[in-house]
Amino acid sequence: MTALYERSVRAALRAYKLTLSPYIGQACRFRPTCSEYMAEALITHGPVRGSWLGIKRICRCRPGGGTGYDPVPGRET
């Protein structure tokens, strides 16, 4: 079941990069990009917490915000 979820998230990321991303442009200030961050957060933390982490990251990716390497936080045990 988790493999199906992970494949679905990665397929959605690929679809986004092929369809919408070229029109939006390469404006992300962080690495990994916001879309890659969202996908990794969803896979690592699940749909609820992963969505929250992704939304917080997108809100930080704005003029006057930070830049640089910003990985997805590890899963708490």
C-alpha positions in Angstrom: 0.0 0.0 0.0 2.8 2.5 0.8 4.5 1.7 -2.4 1.3 2.7 -4.3 1.1 5.9 -2.3 4.7 6.8 -3.0 4.4 6.0 -6.7 1.2 8.2 -6.8 3.0 11.1 -5.2 6.0 10.8 -7.5 3.7 10.6 -10.5 1.9 13.7 -9.4 5.2 15.5 -9.1 6.2 14.4 -12.5 2.9 15.5 -14.0 3.3 18.9 -12.3 6.8 19.4 -13.7 5.7 18.5 -17.2 2.5 20.6 -17.3 2.4 23.5 -14.9 6.0 24.1 -13.9 7.1 25.4 -17.3 4.4 28.1 -17.2 5.1 29.2 -13.6 8.9 29.4 -14.1 11.9 28.5 -12.0 11.4 30.9 -9.1 12.1 28.7 -6.1 14.7 30.1 -3.7 15.5 26.8 -2.0 17.0 23.4 -2.9 15.2 21.0 -3.2 12.6 22.9 -5.0 9.2 23.5 -3.3 7.5 20.9 -5.5 10.2 18.3 -4.7 10.0 19.3 -1.0 6.3 18.8 -1.0 6.6 15.3 -2.6 9.3 14.2 -0.1 7.3 15.6 2.8 4.2 13.7 1.7 6.2 10.4 1.3 8.1 10.8 4.6 5.4 12.2 6.9 2.1 11.1 5.3 -0.6 13.3 3.7 -1.6 15.4 6.7 1.7 16.4 8.2 3.4 16.3 4.8 0.9 18.8 3.4 1.4 21.1 6.4 5.2 21.0 6.0 4.8 21.7 2.3 2.5 24.6 2.8 4.8 26.1 5.4 7.7 25.8 3.0 5.8 27.4 0.1 5.0 30.3 2.4 8.7 30.8 3.1 9.6 30.8 -0.6 8.9 34.5 -1.2 10.8 37.7 -1.8 12.6 38.6 1.4 12.4 35.0 2.6 15.3 32.6 3.1 17.4 30.8 0.5 19.7 27.8 0.3 19.5 24.1 1.2 16.3 23.3 3.2 15.7 19.5 3.4 12.6 17.8 4.7 12.9 17.2 8.4 13.4 13.6 9.5 10.6 11.4 10.8 10.3 11.5 14.6 10.3 8.1 16.2 
